Amino acid sequence: MSDSLNQNGFPNGEFAAFSTAQMSYFLPYTPNTSPADLNQFFGQDILHVTITPNNDLEIALPDSEILLAHYDQLVAKFTNGKYKVIDADYYHKNFNDPIVDDRQHGIL
């Protein structure tokens, strides 16, 4: 995994990590992401995924907006078959970190 994702505390280990709700899967897209990683993560949707000449990951599913993932971003796959490209900060805020109010106090 690339240094910038490690510095942001993204989980190590298997390339596809479950969120705490087990409703999403995440693929850190780095220079080390292999074709086997992509095939495993995207499954049948791999037919709609290409790597552009500048190494962006292009996800062009039918009837969906084209998504581009750059190195050191995460591809989120939801159980409804939708994808979203996010960064580690977005991941921590929306999937991993505790819920807090505007003053950073925990919400019960």
Backbone bond lengths (Angstrom), bond angles and torsions (degrees), N, CA, C in turn:
res aa  C-N    CA-C-N  psi(-1)  N-CA   C-N-CA  omega(-1)  CA-C   N-CA-C  phi
1 M - - - 1.449 - - 1.518 108.35 -
2 S 1.315 117.15 146.70 1.458 120.38 -175.91 1.522 110.79 -71.17
3 D 1.330 115.21 158.86 1.450 120.94 -176.60 1.524 112.80 -62.58
4 S 1.336 117.75 -38.55 1.466 118.29 -175.93 1.520 111.37 -66.67
5 L 1.333 118.87 -34.94 1.460 119.62 175.53 1.519 110.19 -70.18
6 N 1.323 118.57 -39.61 1.459 120.76 177.56 1.523 111.04 -63.27
7 Q 1.335 117.14 -39.52 1.458 120.65 179.72 1.515 110.92 -65.29
8 N 1.310 117.12 -28.53 1.456 120.80 178.67 1.522 112.05 -87.85
9 G 1.335 117.60 3.61 1.448 120.70 173.43 1.511 115.32 79.43
10 F 1.327 118.06 19.98 1.461 118.40 178.23 1.515 108.79 -66.58
11 P 1.333 117.94 139.14 1.471 120.88 -175.81 1.526 112.86 -56.28
12 N 1.319 115.72 140.88 1.453 122.38 175.52 1.519 109.40 -89.25
13 G 1.312 117.00 -178.49 1.460 120.54 176.83 1.500 110.95 98.09
14 E 1.322 116.90 -142.78 1.452 120.88 -178.60 1.514 109.93 -52.90
15 F 1.343 115.67 144.43 1.458 118.01 -176.45 1.513 111.78 -68.84
16 A 1.319 119.05 -24.11 1.467 122.19 178.37 1.519 108.31 -105.32
17 A 1.324 116.26 108.07 1.467 120.86 -178.95 1.523 109.72 -102.73
18 F 1.325 116.12 143.30 1.458 120.05 174.90 1.517 109.76 -80.69
19 S 1.318 116.91 145.25 1.457 119.54 169.09 1.521 106.96 -75.13
20 T 1.323 116.38 170.71 1.460 119.16 179.78 1.524 111.08 -63.82
21 A 1.320 118.07 -26.57 1.467 121.38 179.13 1.521 112.02 -86.82
22 Q 1.323 117.92 -5.45 1.455 124.02 -176.90 1.533 111.29 52.61
23 M 1.325 115.05 37.93 1.454 121.29 178.94 1.522 111.44 -111.99
24 S 1.323 116.87 -4.33 1.452 121.23 -174.72 1.521 109.89 -142.12
25 Y 1.326 114.58 154.42 1.453 121.70 173.62 1.515 106.82 -124.13
26 F 1.331 116.53 149.90 1.453 120.26 -175.14 1.518 110.63 -129.27
27 L 1.327 114.98 137.09 1.448 121.94 175.51 1.521 108.29 -120.06
28 P 1.335 118.26 109.82 1.456 118.71 172.46 1.523 108.23 -70.37
29 Y 1.330 117.30 122.17 1.462 121.27 -179.79 1.519 108.31 -94.68
30 T 1.320 116.22 112.78 1.464 123.01 -176.99 1.525 108.87 -135.18
31 P 1.331 117.25 172.49 1.464 118.85 175.27 1.535 112.56 -60.73
32 N 1.320 117.23 -18.81 1.465 121.61 -179.60 1.523 113.80 -91.33
33 T 1.330 117.95 -0.39 1.464 120.23 178.86 1.521 108.53 -68.26
34 S 1.314 115.81 123.83 1.464 120.33 -175.16 1.528 111.22 -94.36
35 P 1.330 116.88 162.30 1.470 119.49 173.33 1.534 111.73 -57.84
36 A 1.325 117.44 -35.07 1.473 120.24 177.61 1.531 110.89 -64.45
37 D 1.353 117.05 -39.16 1.469 120.99 176.24 1.525 110.38 -60.52
38 L 1.333 115.77 -45.60 1.467 120.44 -179.41 1.518 111.12 -63.28
39 N 1.333 116.78 -45.32 1.469 120.34 179.51 1.516 111.52 -60.74
40 Q 1.316 117.02 -43.32 1.460 120.58 -179.07 1.527 111.10 -66.01
41 F 1.321 116.43 -43.00 1.459 120.56 -176.70 1.534 111.93 -69.62
42 F 1.336 116.80 -46.77 1.466 120.42 -173.55 1.523 113.56 -86.63
43 G 1.317 118.86 -20.91 1.462 120.36 -179.38 1.519 110.78 57.08
44 Q 1.335 116.94 -131.88 1.464 121.34 -178.54 1.530 112.81 -65.31
45 D 1.315 116.97 -22.59 1.470 120.35 178.75 1.524 112.49 -70.24
46 I 1.329 118.36 -9.09 1.460 121.16 -178.94 1.530 111.40 -58.68
47 L 1.317 117.13 -23.38 1.469 121.12 178.14 1.530 111.79 -62.40
48 H 1.321 116.79 -19.45 1.464 121.86 -177.11 1.530 112.37 -108.55
49 V 1.337 116.07 14.13 1.460 121.27 -177.21 1.525 108.88 -117.24
50 T 1.326 116.22 130.85 1.463 120.94 176.83 1.525 109.26 -135.07
51 I 1.303 115.10 158.33 1.461 121.09 172.47 1.522 106.54 -103.56
52 T 1.316 116.32 122.79 1.459 121.98 -176.98 1.525 110.03 -75.47
53 P 1.336 118.01 166.94 1.469 120.58 178.41 1.528 114.36 -57.24
54 N 1.339 117.53 -27.11 1.475 119.63 177.67 1.533 112.18 -97.49
55 N 1.344 115.70 21.29 1.474 124.31 173.74 1.516 115.67 70.21
56 D 1.327 118.26 16.45 1.459 119.89 170.71 1.521 108.37 -75.87
57 L 1.303 115.60 151.39 1.453 121.68 175.76 1.526 107.07 -96.65
58 E 1.325 117.41 115.97 1.462 121.59 -178.35 1.522 108.88 -102.27
59 I 1.339 115.18 124.14 1.461 122.16 178.98 1.523 106.61 -112.70
60 A 1.330 116.02 111.01 1.469 121.24 -174.38 1.530 109.46 -125.01
61 L 1.331 115.94 72.67 1.458 120.62 178.23 1.522 110.48 -74.20
62 P 1.319 117.93 147.34 1.461 119.76 176.98 1.533 110.73 -58.05
63 D 1.296 116.44 142.30 1.467 123.47 178.27 1.525 113.66 59.80
64 S 1.338 116.58 26.36 1.466 121.01 178.20 1.527 109.32 -134.75
65 E 1.309 115.16 157.21 1.451 120.49 175.21 1.533 108.95 -69.56
66 I 1.313 116.89 141.35 1.465 121.19 178.05 1.527 108.88 -69.72
67 L 1.325 115.95 131.29 1.455 122.25 178.29 1.520 109.51 -110.46
68 L 1.334 116.16 142.32 1.463 122.03 175.22 1.522 108.76 -120.91
69 A 1.318 115.73 127.62 1.459 121.05 174.30 1.520 108.02 -110.22
70 H 1.321 115.65 131.33 1.461 122.30 176.51 1.523 107.58 -99.08
71 Y 1.321 116.05 162.55 1.460 119.03 174.57 1.523 110.10 -51.84
72 D 1.301 115.44 143.08 1.468 124.88 178.95 1.520 113.57 72.20
73 Q 1.321 116.89 18.84 1.454 120.78 169.03 1.523 107.59 -109.57
74 L 1.311 115.67 168.55 1.451 121.88 -179.27 1.513 109.06 -114.22
75 V 1.325 116.31 141.11 1.449 120.91 171.81 1.520 105.96 -102.18
76 A 1.320 115.86 120.75 1.460 121.43 177.19 1.519 108.27 -97.74
77 K 1.324 115.64 133.13 1.463 121.80 176.24 1.520 107.31 -118.23
78 F 1.320 115.31 123.96 1.456 120.85 -177.60 1.525 110.44 -99.19
79 T 1.316 116.20 159.84 1.462 120.25 -176.73 1.526 112.74 -64.99
80 N 1.328 117.83 -16.37 1.468 120.07 177.36 1.526 112.16 -85.88
81 G 1.354 116.84 5.89 1.454 120.87 177.88 1.516 114.89 87.87
82 K 1.323 117.73 0.65 1.467 121.97 179.69 1.528 109.96 -87.10
83 Y 1.323 115.08 156.18 1.457 122.23 178.35 1.517 109.37 -123.81
84 K 1.338 115.66 154.91 1.461 122.04 174.93 1.519 106.63 -146.78
85 V 1.330 116.49 141.25 1.455 121.69 175.61 1.522 107.40 -99.81
86 I 1.332 115.97 127.13 1.462 121.23 -176.26 1.528 108.90 -137.14
87 D 1.326 115.09 170.93 1.457 119.35 172.52 1.529 108.97 -110.77
88 A 1.321 116.44 175.77 1.462 120.53 -175.93 1.526 111.67 -62.74
89 D 1.336 118.26 -36.05 1.468 120.42 179.00 1.529 110.94 -62.10
90 Y 1.332 116.79 -44.40 1.463 120.96 178.03 1.526 110.01 -61.85
91 Y 1.339 116.55 -41.71 1.462 120.90 178.85 1.526 110.65 -57.76
92 H 1.330 116.10 -49.78 1.460 119.51 -177.76 1.522 111.69 -63.32
93 K 1.310 116.96 -40.78 1.461 120.29 -177.61 1.522 111.80 -68.62
94 N 1.334 117.83 -39.14 1.451 120.22 -170.99 1.528 115.70 -106.20
95 F 1.320 118.59 -13.53 1.451 119.58 -176.24 1.516 114.09 -126.24
96 N 1.306 119.23 -25.64 1.452 120.17 -167.65 1.525 113.84 -123.07
97 D 1.324 118.02 -42.31 1.451 120.21 -173.84 1.527 111.19 -76.84
98 P 1.326 116.67 156.54 1.475 120.19 177.34 1.527 110.61 -60.98
99 I 1.290 116.13 151.99 1.469 121.29 177.02 1.522 108.02 -78.67
100 V 1.347 115.21 128.55 1.462 120.68 -179.31 1.521 109.74 -129.97
101 D 1.341 115.07 160.06 1.459 119.68 176.27 1.528 109.79 -87.29
102 D 1.336 117.45 -172.22 1.459 122.18 -177.50 1.530 113.59 -61.37
103 R 1.326 117.27 -23.33 1.469 121.71 179.12 1.520 112.33 -97.04
104 Q 1.364 115.74 14.02 1.474 122.74 178.81 1.530 112.78 65.92
105 H 1.351 116.87 24.25 1.462 120.95 174.91 1.530 108.32 -93.70
106 G 1.314 115.40 140.69 1.460 120.01 -179.84 1.513 112.57 -60.84
107 I 1.319 115.31 143.03 1.462 120.88 178.42 1.523 107.39 -104.10
108 L 1.320 116.11 126.92 1.464 120.78 179.92 1.493 112.29 -88.12
